[in-house]
Amino acid sequence: MASVFLNWTPPDREELVKLYIYEAAAADGPWTLIETLTEIGDYPNYISDYTTTLAQSAINWFSIQWEDAKGAKTTQSNPIQGGTSTYVGEIVDRVHVRDASLDEQVVLQETEAIVEQFFNKDPYTVPANATGYAVKNSIAKAVHAKCLYAVVLTTTTGGASSWTAGLVSMKSSTDSTKQTLANVELLLKEASRELGMGVSVVAQMVGIEIAGGLSQIVSADISRLLIEVE
């Protein structure tokens, strides 16, 4: 038997009661259940790492699966080889070092999206050593900015008087919201420039009402500032 340390991001799902750990000699299986955990913590603070001592080999592949109180199971996680980490996992860790207050599920989703965009492939097929530290740092900046943008929008919509996310704080006034969004935009632009990516934060304009709604825009040439209405 071998001991293997595993870590993961718990799902945002209530009433989970079991965690299954699977092992396989290859990334595509076949999978063998090697351990079932019932002491997994409580929502939203489920365990996020575990050392199994029941592995057949420390360099085999491992996957996990959750089960809720009604017996419904999640899909198996993407496989990871023992003694290694995923690129996604490393970026998530870097973002949490920058700002531990961010929601882990949001950080994971934004990381998956940006890593997929940067490499143009399944983010979980990208090895942890795919790039150097500088690129990882820039991707972490981009993910951080995206997460902060989501926090600003959510908090503003909710009508809270103020919030703090890491080193960024905001009071609920129009001017401070604009300034905070501007700071987030600067962080994202810096990361995008370093990565050579076209990542941006886009705010959609409210539709323009023309002649009391009796006319509408049928075409627009933004390059020459021409708008045709009917």
N, C-alpha and C positions, 0 to 999 in steps of 0.2 A: 504493500500500500504506500501511497505518497500523499503528502500534504500540499494543498494548492490554495492560495489566497485568491478570492474572487470579490469583485466589487461591481456595483450596478446602480442605476437610478430607479428607485421604487416607483410603481405606477401611482397615479393620482386616482385611487379607487378605494372606496370604503369597504369595510367588513372582509378584508382578506385574512385568511386563517392559516394558510399553508404555503410553503415554498418548496418546490421540487428542484433538485440539482441533477442534471444529466451529464453524461460523459460519452465521448466517442473518439475513436482513433483518427477520424477524418472530419473535416469541417461539415461535410454533407451527411454525416451519420454512417451507420445506424446508431441511434442513441440508447443508452442504458441508464435507467434511474439508479443513482448511487446513494442518494440521501434525501430525506423528507424532513423539513423543519417546521415546527409548530410554534416555537417561540420567536416570532417575527416582529414584535412590537405592535403598536396600535396606530391607526390612521391619525394624523398624516405622517407619523414618525416611524415608519417601518424600517427595518434594518437595511443598510445599503452595502454591507460587506460581510464576508464570512470565510473562514478557513475550513475547508473540508479535509478530513484525514482519511477519506475512503476512496480516493482516486487511484486508478490502476497505474497511471503514469502522470508525472508532473508536466509533461509536454503534450498531453492529449488535449482535445477540444472540449469545452464546457458550455452548457446552456442552462437557463433557469426558466421556471414556469410558476405562476401564482394560481391559487385557488381561493374562492370566496366562501362565505358561510353557507351558501346554497349549493355548493358543489360545482359551480361554473369555473372553468379554467381559462386563463389568458393563453395567447399563442406563445410558443417557446421564443425566447430571446434569440437574437443573433449570436452565433457561436463565437467564442474567443478562445484562443490557445492559452494553455497554462503558462504562467510566467511572462505573459505579454499584456499589453493594453491596447485599446483602440484609439484611433486619432480623435474620434468624437469624445471619448472619455477624457483624454488629456485636455482638450479645449474646455470641456465643462469644468474640469478641476481648475483651470487657469482663470476662468470667469468667476468662479466662486471665491477664489483668493482675492480677486479685485473687489467683489461685492457679495458677501455671504447672505445678504438680505433678499436676493432675487429668488423667485420661485424656481425650484429645480426643474420642474417639467417645462416651464417656459424656456429656460436656458438650454435644455436638451433639444427642444423643438427648433429653436433658432440655430443652434449648432448644427443639427442635421441638415437644415436648409442651406446654410452658408457653405458647409463642407461639400455638400452635393453640388452646389453651384460652382465652387472653385475647382473641384476635380472632375466635374461632369460625370459622376458615377455614384453608385450606392455608397453613402458615407461610411457604412460599416465594413466595406471592403478595402478601405484606405488604411494601410498599416501605420502604426504610431510613428515610425521613422520616415514617413513619406516626405517630410520637409524638415528644414532646420528650425532652430528656435525663433528666429526673426519672423518667419512666416506664421508660426503658431501664435506668436505674440500679436501679430496684426489681425489674424482671424479672431482671436479672443477679444480684441478691441471692437471688431465689427459686431460680434455676438453681444457683447456688453451694451453697445449702443442700441441695438435692436431691442434688447430686453428693457432698457431704460425708457425707450420710446413707448413700449407697451404699457409700462408702469404709469407714465405721464398721462396717456390717453385714458386708461382705466380709472385712475384716480380723479382726473378732471371730470369724467363722465359721472362718477359716483358722487361728486359734489363735496369731497372732503376739504377741510380747511387747509391742511398742509400734509406733507409726507416727506420722508427721508429715505433714500436708497443709496447706501454706501456714503460717498462723499457728495452726492447730489441731493439737494433739498429744494422744496418748492412750496410756496403759499398760493392759495387759490385766488389769484387775480390774473386778469388777462395778460398784463405786462410780464409778470413773473413766469407764466406758462410759456409765453413766446420766447422769453430768454432761455428757459430751460430747454425747450425744443431746439433752439439755436445751438446751445452747447452740445446737445446730443448729436445734432447734425454735423457739427465740427468734428466730433470724435469719429463719427461714421465716415466722413469724408477723408480724414487722415488714414483710417484703416483701409478704405477703398483705394486711395492713392498708392499706399504701400503694396497692396495686393494686385493692383492693376485691374480691379473689378469695378463694375458699374452698379455697386450697391447704393441704394438711396432710400431716404425716407420721403414718401410722397403724400401730400395732403390733397384730397380731391376737392375741387371747387364746387360750390352749390350751383345748381343749374340756373341759368340766366332766364328771367322772365321778360319777354319782349312784347310791347303793346298790350299789356294786361293779359298775356297768355294767348292772344289772337294770332301771333306770329311765332315762328320757331326757327332755330338755326339749322340749316340744311348742309352747310359746308363751312370750313374755316381753314385759312392758310395762316398759321401762326408765324411763319417766317417773314411774311409781308404784312401781318396784322390786318388781314382782310377777312371779313365774316359776311356770309351771304345768308339772308333771312327770307322767309316767305310768309 
